[in-house]
Amino acid sequence: MFSTAFLDLPALQGASGTVTLPGSKSISNRVLLLAALCQGTTVVHDLLDSDDTRVMLNALRQLGCGVEVAGTTVTITGLGGQLKHQDAIAFFMGNAGTAMRPLTAALAVLGGDFTLSGVPRMHERPIGDLVDALRALGCSIDYLGHDGFPPLHIGPPSLKVDAPIQVRGDVSSQFLTALLMALPLAAKEQDIVIEVVGELISKPYIDITLNLLARFGIAVQREGWQRFTLPAGSRYQSPGTIHVEADASSASYFIALGAIATGDGIRIQGVGADSIQGDIRFMDAAAQMGATITSGPNWLAIQRGAWPLKGITLDCNHIPDAAMTLGVMALYADKPTTLRNIASWRVKETDRIVAMATECRKLGATVEEGPDWITVHPLQQGQWKAASIHTYDDHRVAMCFSLAAFNADQIPVRLEDPKCVAKTFPDYFEALFSVAHARPQDIPVICIDGPTASGKGTLASRVAAALGYHYLDSGALYRVTAYAALQAGLTLEAVDEARIADLARTLPVRFEGDTVWLGQADVSDAIRTEQAGMNASKVSVLPAVRTALVALQHSFQRLPGLLADGRDMGTVIFPDAPLKVFLTASAAQRAERRHKQLISKGISTTLDSLRADLEARDARDSSRSVAPLKAAQEAYQLDNSLLSIEASVDQVLTWWQAKQPF
Ligand code: C5P
């Protein structure tokens, strides 16, 4: 997951490959609650691991349900319609509407002493229509802040279910879903009837609810979309095991990707055209805009068809979430695209009509908007603008706008707060980067070269963490090479040059956080000693060894970018890097830092011997015939003798920012 302040997407060119999508948020949270309300144990496979499901799982634990998590399989032991204890419980629902609404209804019907609150945005998301319906049913619910909005307090109910229960259907279909899932708890002796007042929006989500209720033993009778009857004697029954489909709304970004990007096409694993999720109908809209889509059981394959895409006008009531993706596809169309009947966008994680309009305009597009519609005009080559996209703590805004990186002007796109995708798809960007391609010259590399113990490693890895970039510690490659050579019984001298180079060419080295693996062996500590540094310095003067390591070093240049530290990153390995830093510190300072480091690891040495070692290595590194240690001509010099690490990081980030178009 990217938890950086922003993520810069380089201009992307094409895409090909397979993505496996995480489980559907809507299905995951419904299944969790249904399993909690059952008697007995339900094993849930392929559950989405996200902020919203974590909110729900926490709430279920607080209620006394058994919750066992093993990867994406979660075993829930239900309450059987009875609360285990009657203590007051305070639930924190974050910004998870799919947890807040159904839990409110279930808890109100069960009765107890509960408070439900969330993040500030949750306290702006309406819940009044659901509360009105529950109050009419005899539930005890009070508003703790503003009328009509969370936070709420729930007390014990005195249920009366003889008259039909009315609920508005035109603000959020989650209200009806919440009632449908809570009322089986009350349908003991008589039928319970729910009547929808006004036009029901987002009907496909009700279909998901009905489908899952049926899996849990509740056969709802439906008359049109107006009247729903829960038959007397309804009782939740666990299906034992249930699989969660991949999220069809998440699929929309990869369907759009396949439609926009050149390449061999995209295959999506985990959801097919026969999905129970309404958002799967996004594929029809994408096909109308030009995508070529085929499907089988649990998979979709997408290829670019018409290009440019075709602008369309579409009633999006049936695909409210996925429709946002059409808004960004519209930028690549031949004429304007109008998305109609999207009033629900205004009460989602953010006002999505405002968000889409504002951010598309930042990219240079003309956008018109009304109370429940938006028109997005396409952008031609030469019209795209570099933009820093605000994401409003809305996962879908972030995922949609990542698709702007395919723009015809090859301009990078900055996404603010990329971690907001965690709501439904924590590894969205990893999935995107696993299939998207960029031209090598568009994948940024920042080089930090300098002498031994100048602090390159710390600086480079901190800057990498701040930007969400990969990190190459090239010194470690020389250290591992020397280590492997000694293990193989070779000397580190010119006589063994060819054999060391052979080893280096196929070095089975892997970096995992701070751990360095050579094949199956963890060599992290072995390569960090002073002696290992000296040995590295010896093999690094051998030209054939340096050449053998070039391809391996280049392979670290991957999306979204790279921080590379060493001696010749800017001069030899990445000569076209857009930012090069030459980091120095006085020999006295470097010796002192290294001394502290070693002492803290319990290794005893003297300052004088360390300084002598450093100077010997500097002399060898600077005087060797190939790739000697020296600053690239255009490198920024940074002497950090007197700077804190934070100040050095800020300096590099400031230089980097000055080169960005945002
Ligand atoms: O940076 P570090 O101390 O881990 O590097 C170990 C040795 O590897 C250096 O002293 C240098 O001789 C060699 N090296 C190199 N080129 C690089 C990185 C390291 O020659 N890019």
Boltz pocket constraint, residues with backbone or C-beta under 6 A from the ligand:
constraints:
  - pocket:
      binder: B
      contacts: [[A, 452], [A, 453], [A, 474], [A, 475], [A, 476], [A, 478], [A, 479], [A, 532], [A, 533], [A, 536], [A, 537], [A, 538], [A, 540], [A, 565], [A, 566], [A, 567], [A, 568], [A, 569], [A, 617], [A, 621], [A, 627]]
      max_distance: 6.0
